[in-house]
Amino acid sequence: MITDLKYTKIYLRFFNSSLFSLLNFPNVFSIIFCAIFPKKRETARPDLRKNTMTLENDDIFLSCFGKLTIVRKLGKGKSGISYLANGKDRNVVLKIMHDESNEYYNMPGDRIGAEISAHFRLRSLGMPIPELFCYNAKNQHLVKEFIDGETAADWIANGGDVEKAIPQLFRMAERLAFFNINIDFFPTNFVWTGEKLYYIDYEINDYSEQWNLTNWGLYYWANGIGFGRFLKTGDARFINSDTSLGIPIKDSFTEKIKEWQSRYANRL
C-alpha cells in the first residue's frame, strides 16, 4: 500500500510537469519566433506635453495618412521633428510637433494650428511648397509631400552653384514682402531639385526688415565654407557673428549680397 502510494505521487508529479510543459510550449515557440522574426515596433500616439516621442528606422507610426514605416530622420526644427516615411506605396514626410522653446524665436502656443494656417496662406500666394496631405491636431502631427532633392544647406556646403537658385529666392521674398510676410530663409528649410527651389517648411512671420532675405537670410546662402563647417560640427560660430541672437556673419559677404541684389532684386 505504501509502495503504491509512492508510485502514485511520482506519476502525478511527472504528469503535472509534462502538462505544464505542454501548456507553456506556445510561449516558448513565441519567444523563438520573435527572436528570428522581430516585429516592427508600433509607436504610441505622441503626447506633446511629455515631449518624449522619438522614432527609429523601421518603426511603424499610425498617422492621419494611415500606417507609415519610418525610413529615417530628416531633421529637427523649431516646431517639430521631421521623418522620411513610407505609406501607400509612396514616400512622405511625417512631422511630429514638439513643445521645446527656442532661444531665437517666440513659438506660438498652437504650433500645428499655426503651421496649417501658414500652409494655406503660402499655397494661396503660389509659393513652391510641399502638398499637405493631412494633419491631426489632437495627436500633433502632419503628413506632407516629400520633395526629392538636395537640401539647400547640403548644396551650399558641398560647393554647389548657389547662384542658380538665387533668382527664385528673390522672387519668393519679394512676392511675400508685398503681402507683409517673411519666411524662414535659413537654407535647411529649402530643397533644390536641380531646377526648382522649394520652401519645405510652412513657417511664416510678419514682415521685418531685420529678418528679411537681404538683411538676414541671404548671408547664410553666401557663406558656403562656413555652412559646411556648421553642418559638420554644429558650431553656429561658423555662420553667426552673434550666436545668442542668431545674427549671421556679414563682413565677408557684403559685396556678394550687393551683387546679387543688383542682378536679381525687384524683378516681380
N, C-alpha and C positions, 0 to 999 in steps of 0.2 A: 504493500500500500504506500509505504514511504517512497519506494523506488518509482512507482507510477506517478506520484505527485512531483517528484524531482524532474522526470522527463516531460511532464506536462508543462512545468514552468519554463524549461528550456525551449520547448516547442513554441509556447506563447511569445517568449522573448524573440525568437527567430522570426515568427510570423509578423509581430509588430515592427521589427526592424525592417523586414522586407517590404511591408506595406508602406512604411514611412518613406523608403527609398523610391518606391513607385510613385507615390503621391508627389514627391519632390522632383521627379525626373523632368517634368516640363520646365521647372525653374532652372535646373541645371542646363537643359537644352537651350533655354532662352539666353542664358549668360554666354554660352559658347557661340550661339548665333550672332548675338550683338557684338561680340568681340571680333568676329570675322566680317560682319556686315554692319558697321556702325551707322546708326540712323542720324540723318541730318538734324541738327538741333533746332527746334522750333522756339522762337523767341516769344516772350510775353509782350503784351501791349506796352508801349512806352509810358512811363509815368514822369511827366515833365517836372513835377515837384521834387522827385527823388534825384533827377538828373543823373541816372545811372545806366541809361540804355547804351550799350555798345554791341556792335555786331562783328562777327568774324566771317571770313570767306567760307562759303557754302552753307551759312546759316539760312534758315527759312524765316521770312517775315510776312505776317498776314496783314496786307495793306489794303487800302481802298481800291487798288488796282487788281487785287487778287493775291495769290500766293507768289512771293518773289524769292528767288535764290540770290543771295549776296555774292557778287563776283569779287569786288574789292572796295576798299575805302577810297574815295576820291579826295576828300579834304574836310577840314573843319573851318567854318566861318563864324561870323559874329552871332548869327542866329541859330545855326544848326550844323549837323554833320551830314555830309552827302556820301552816298554809296552808289557805285555802279551795280545794278541788279538786273536779273533776267526774269521775265514773266511773259506769258502769252507769246512765246517764241520771238521775243524782241528784247533788246537792251533798253533799259530805262534808268533814270536817276531817282533814287529814293532819298528824300531829305527828311531827317528827323530833327525837330526843333529841340534846342536845349535852353536852359534858363541862366546861363552864365552871363555875368556882367562884362562890359568891355571898357577898357581904360580910355579909348579914344571916342566913344560913341554912346549916346543915351539910347538904350534899346526900348522899343515900345512894349507895353505890357502884354498886348495880344500880338505876339510875334507872327503867328501863322495868319491871323486876320490881316495884319499889315502887309504881309508878303503876297497874299492872294489879291488884295486890293491893288497893290503895285503892279502885279502881273497884268491885270485888266487895263490899267492905265497905260502901261508901256505898249501893250498889244494894240490899244486904240490909236496910239500915235505911230504905229507902223515900225516899232523897233524890232530888230532881229533878235528874238529871244526864243528859248525852247518852248514848245507847246506844253501847256499844263493839262495833264490827263485827269487828275483827280486830287482831292485832298480830304483829310479827316481832321476837323478842328478838335474833336474830343480827344483823339489819340495823337494829335500833334505831329502829323506827317503829311507830306505831299509826294506825288509821283509826277515826274515831268519827262519830256523828251531828252534822250541822250544825243548830244551833238558830237559827232565823231570827228575829232581833230586834235590839234596840239593846243594846250593852254597857252595863252599869250605869255604867261610867266616863263614856261619852259622854252618857248620860241625865242623870247628875248635873251634868256640866259644862255641858250645854245648858239647865239650869234646869228639868228635869223634876220632876214631883210625886213626889219620892222616897218620901214617907210612904206611898204606895200599896204599896210593896214591903216596908216595914219590918216589918209583922206576919209576913210569910212568912220574912223573915230571922231574926226571933226564934224562930220555930217550928223552923227548921233548927238554929239554935245550941243551943237547949235540948234537943232530942232528941239531938243529938250529944254534948253535955256529959254527959247521962245515961249514955252509953257511953264516957265518958272520951276524947272526941275533939274536937279543934279542926280547922277547915278554914281555908283562907286567905281571910279576909273582905275582902281588898282588892278594890275594885269592878271592876277589869279581869277578874276571874275569874267574873263573873256576866253573864247576859243577861236583859233584861226584854222580854217579848213583848207587853206591854200589859196582860196579866192575870196572867201567871205568871213567877216568878223562878226561873231555872236556875243551878245551880253548874256551870260548864262545864269546870272543872279537875277532876282526880281526886286532888289532893293532900290528905292528912290528916296530922295530928300528934297526939301525946299532948296531952291537955287541960292548959292552963296558964291561970291567972287573968290573967297579964300579957298574954297574946296572945289572949284571948277576944274575943267580939263587943263587949261593953260597955266593956272597958278598952282596946281597941285598934282593931278594925276599924270600929266604928260612927262614929268621929271622921272617917274619910275620907268616909263617906256624908253627913255633916252639912256638910262643907266644899265646897260646890258651886263657889264662886268660885275658891278655891284649887286645886281639882282641874282646873278649866278652864285655869288658867294653867300648871299642871303638864303637862297634855297638850300644850299649845302649845309650851312651852319645854323640857320635860324636866328642869326645875329642881325637885328634890324639896324645896327650902326653902319652897315654897308650900304644902306639905302636912305636912312633918315639922319638928318642933322640934329633933330630933337626927337629922341625915341619916346619920350613921355607924352608928346603931343602929336606924334605921327607927322612931322614936317619933313618933307623929302630934302635930300641934298640937292642944292640948286646951282652953286657957284660954277661947277664944271660943265653945266649943261645949258646955261642961259642962251648962248649963241645958237645952239641946236634948236632950242624951243622957238626962238625968234625966226629961224629959217623955216621951220615947219609952219609957223603961223603965217608967214608971208606967202607961202606956197598954197596952203590948204584952207585957211580960215575964210569965213564969210562967203561960202560958195553954195548956199542953200538954193 
